[in-house]
Amino acid sequence: MKPLQRICAGWFATLPIISMLGCASRPDEALKLAQTAMEEAKQEQAADFATADWKSAQKAWDDAQAALARQSYSEAAALLTTCRSRFEKARNISKAKRGDVRKEISLMQSTVNARFSVLKDHISKFKLSGKTQKELSQSCQDVETAIDKFNSEALNDQLIQAKSSGQAALEKLNQVEKRVGSLTKGPAV
């Protein structure tokens, strides 16, 4: 064999090996890790508490899915690694923010429950007309319903809804306290 033929034969013999090395296999492990990170972020309600980071991670996830569909496995692997780290970041941010909101809700619960108890005690000390008594009784029931909703949402870890419901309960409580203050000719409770 001539030297040129040997070089060409060697080249053609190694070409299939080189082309096989360029083909990546399906990144199943990276996919599993990214899915786990996404589920953990969902559990921490990252879509609500770390919205921008969640959207960024979701975009990388969608891009990775498209790359998988095209069987572009090396691109998919890189995108899955990116989305995994972004989901983890969203999870961590969300976890911290949720902790802060839980503290805020806990304080709000203590405040609402204590003020409502004082309000009911204050109302019971005064002799009010039947009509006024009925009006205040209905108002107190409305406040109690709002407080129950607030407490239930907080208990069920529906933090966004609980915060909103807590603010609504405080608003109703403020209105009833002012009304009681005006009826009893004293300061609002």
Secondary structure, 3 states (H helix, E strand, C coil): CCHHHHHHHHHHHHHHHHHHHHCCCCCHHHHHHHHHHHHHHHHCCHHHHCHHHHHHHHHHHHHHHHHHHCCCHHHHHHHHHHHHHHHHHHHHHHHHHHHHHHHHHHHHHHHHHHHHHHHHHHHHCCCCCHHHHHHHHHHHHHHHHHHHHHHHHHHCCCHHHHHHHHHHHHHHHHHHHHHHHHHCCCCCC
